Amino acid sequence: MSINVTMPKLGMTMKEGKVAKWYKNEGDLVEKGEDLFEVETEKITIKVESAGSGILFQIVVPAGTTVPIGTILALIAEDGEQPERIEGIQAGEVVEMDSDSAKPQSAEAETGPKEKKRILATPSARRVAKELGVDLELVPGTGPDGKIKEADVRKFHEEGPPAPKITPLAAEIAKKEGLDISKITGTGENGKITRADVQQALAAPAMTSEEVSSDVKVIPFEGMRKIIADNMHASLQNAAQLTAFTEVDVTEMVRFKDLVKEEYKRDDSIKISYNDIIVMATARALMRHRIMNSTLVGEEILVHDNVHLGIAVALSEGLIVPKLHNAEKKTLLQIAKEVRELAQKAREGALAVEEVTGGTFTISNVSMLGMDGFTPVLNPPETGILGIGRVIEKPAVFEGEIAIRHMMTLSLTFDHRVVDGAPAMAFLKDLAGLLAQPVLIMA
């Protein structure tokens, strides 16, 4: 009996995923538990294992395509079985997958020879293609299951590649505007060029060869960079975001950090940073202001009992936010150790699915970049995100006198649909108080 391979759900908020790569071709033998395809989500890129054994009878969704969760991606059939082929995008079972059957993809590119694509063609078609110097991978087949026949090869040799598939309205607009449709990438079903594709091509500024010098580096707008762009744009479009700022005298936090450093100076494995103290204080403040530890899912506001803090980590190709689960229960030393482990795994591309999903609040620290403050963008469906600026010595009023103090700026962006300004700012005020007097974190 054939098996439908569907786009898995990897986390509570995942709605769609991109098939980044297939590790098998149609007609290949597939064993249960071996890597079948790679999924790129808004959080992470992962390898997904095959749920069964058999022949990869049909790849329904090609690599590079983004589809909703539950979409049928492929069919695995028993040897000799000939199930009905699937046409177009079809919904199947939504499977919630854990990290046992989904593995993180390393940041390093895989090396080694690529498996050659299997081409369905008749013996005579292969012979004629060799004689005429035709690449069979470019020839559309008209036989059963897309098999290439001799006539297909001769037609391709005489007429060249077939014209791109295009909707009638898109073709009419392209003709009127004098567009070369061969240079337009279609985003419709099976790569068909749509009206939107033509309009996008018309809107894009054309550059002449004189304008593009040989020393210009072209970076494809894809992968993690494209996902981040889409998520940030969607976040700003779909949430009522407001940011509040406050400056905090963190002189006592600096002293507290130095005290802990002195206490554990003989243990090289223990390293405490300002960020670790801020994480601990934030988790405690969120337990006092539960509405800030919430997510908006559909028509429901989910207020969480546990704090799962997202800690933003900057990578060369973009930003990823691993989660420190149950942060409110952890000691400062536990937080310091686990945050460093998560950051290291993020840089190595070794984060598991559960380590990048299920967050309830996010912290983004730009102090190492020398910035005083910024306006962070929400990480949906979370209600709040905290921005951390650098600690800097500057004159300030302390106990009625001007003194040199350690100051830091906090910025809180929150979803005004979920929480009003007063309770959000009350949370920020309490957090500032904990950082001004770290001993209160233990209260």
Beta strands, then each sheet from edge to edge (+ up, - down):
strand 1: 3-6
strand 2: 16-22
strand 3: 29-30
strand 4: 35-40
strand 5: 45-49
strand 6: 54-59
strand 7: 65-68
strand 8: 72-77
strand 9: 102-104
strand 10: 241-249
strand 11: 294-297
strand 12: 300-303
strand 13: 309-311
strand 14: 313-315
strand 15: 318-320
strand 16: 323-324
strand 17: 361-365
strand 18: 384-388
strand 19: 392-398
strand 20: 401-415
sheet 1: 1+ 8- 6+ 3-
sheet 2: 7+ 2- 4+ 5- 9+
sheet 3: 10+ 20- 18+ 17+ 13+ 16-
sheet 4: 10+ 20- 19+
sheet 5: 11+ 12-
sheet 6: 14+ 15-
end
